[in-house]
Amino acid sequence: GWGLVAIDQSNSVVLSACRKEGTVTDPVLAEALGVRWGLQMAKHLNWNTVTIISDAEVVVNCVNSNYVFAAIDHIIQDCQELLLDMDRSHVVYVKRSLNSVAHSLVKLSKEVGCRTWLGHVPSQSNSHTAVPMFTFI
């Protein structure tokens, strides 16, 4: 599953979401799919300036350079194409400990499936202070 939190420039939560995906078993593939989902959501919402925050360093390096990881290359290409359509958008790496809210949402997805909350993070997921997976300005 995947989790994301969108915050604005004043650090207020705009939306949070989780998505259940039961077929992905490879962690790098799951992280790449999560980054792509965040970019797709930003494009769908017409947000042109976004920062995707991920704790998957390999995925971030692939998106930001010509580094190739064959198992996820087609997903990375999708991410790069989505980024080309957005002004001043990028993907950055953070330590997993700074991404705990997104990971709490992943755990929540196993119970609730695919959900979106406007203006807050569900209480089961916001017990940790963390950098969100997804921000926009």
C-alpha positions in Angstrom: 0.0 0.0 0.0 0.9 3.7 -0.2 0.3 6.7 1.9 0.7 10.4 1.3 0.1 13.7 3.0 -0.2 17.0 1.0 0.7 20.1 2.9 0.7 23.7 1.7 3.5 26.3 2.2 2.1 27.2 5.7 2.5 23.5 6.7 -1.2 22.9 6.9 -2.6 19.6 5.8 -4.6 19.9 2.5 -5.3 16.2 2.2 -4.0 12.8 3.2 -4.6 9.5 1.4 -3.9 5.9 1.5 -4.1 3.3 -1.2 -4.2 -0.5 -0.8 -2.2 -2.5 -3.3 -2.1 -6.2 -2.5 0.0 -7.5 -5.4 3.3 -5.6 -5.0 5.9 -7.6 -3.1 9.2 -5.9 -4.0 9.9 -2.9 -1.7 11.7 -0.9 -4.4 8.9 -1.5 -6.8 6.3 -0.5 -4.2 8.3 2.8 -3.4 8.5 3.6 -7.2 4.8 3.0 -7.6 4.2 5.3 -4.6 6.2 8.1 -6.0 4.4 7.8 -9.3 1.0 7.8 -7.5 2.0 11.0 -5.7 2.9 12.6 -9.0 -0.2 11.4 -10.7 -2.3 12.8 -7.9 -0.6 16.2 -8.1 -1.2 16.3 -11.9 -4.8 15.3 -11.4 -5.3 18.1 -8.9 -3.5 20.6 -11.2 -0.7 21.2 -8.7 2.3 22.4 -10.7 4.8 23.0 -7.9 5.3 19.9 -5.8 7.9 18.1 -3.8 7.6 14.3 -3.5 9.5 13.1 -0.4 10.5 9.5 -0.3 12.7 7.3 1.9 13.6 5.1 -1.0 17.0 6.4 -2.0 17.4 4.2 -5.0 14.1 5.4 -6.4 14.9 9.0 -5.8 18.3 8.6 -7.5 16.7 6.9 -10.5 14.1 9.7 -10.9 16.7 12.5 -10.6 19.5 11.0 -12.8 20.2 8.6 -15.5 20.7 5.8 -13.0 18.9 2.7 -14.2 17.3 0.0 -12.1 15.8 -2.4 -14.6 12.9 -3.7 -12.4 11.5 -0.1 -12.0 12.8 1.6 -15.2 9.4 1.9 -16.8 7.9 3.4 -13.7 10.8 5.8 -13.3 10.3 7.0 -16.9 6.6 7.7 -16.1 7.7 9.7 -13.1 10.2 11.7 -15.2 7.5 12.5 -17.8 5.1 13.6 -15.1 7.8 15.9 -13.6 8.3 17.5 -17.1 4.7 18.6 -17.1 5.0 20.4 -13.7 6.9 23.6 -12.9 9.5 23.5 -10.2 8.6 20.0 -9.1 11.1 17.4 -7.8 11.6 14.2 -5.8 13.8 14.3 -2.7 15.2 11.7 -0.3 14.6 11.7 3.5 15.4 9.1 6.1 12.6 6.7 6.9 12.3 8.1 10.4 11.2 11.4 8.8 8.6 9.8 6.7 6.6 8.0 9.5 3.2 9.6 8.8 3.2 8.3 5.3 4.2 4.9 6.6 1.4 5.0 9.2 -1.0 5.7 6.3 0.3 2.6 4.5 -0.5 0.5 7.5 -3.9 2.1 7.7 -4.6 1.2 4.0 -4.5 -2.5 5.1 -7.6 -1.8 7.2 -9.5 0.8 5.2 -8.4 0.3 1.6 -8.3 3.4 -0.6 -9.3 6.5 1.2 -8.7 10.3 1.1 -9.2 12.8 3.9 -9.4 16.5 3.3 -7.8 18.9 5.7 -6.3 16.4 8.1 -4.5 13.1 8.7 -6.7 10.4 10.3 -6.0 10.1 14.0 -4.7 6.6 13.8 -1.9 7.9 11.6 -0.9 11.2 13.0 0.7 10.1 16.3 4.2 10.7 14.9 5.7 14.0 13.8 7.1 13.6 10.4 7.9 15.2 7.1 5.1 14.3 4.7 5.6 12.2 1.6 4.1 14.9 -0.6 4.0 18.6 -0.4 3.0 21.4 -2.7 3.4 25.2 -2.9 
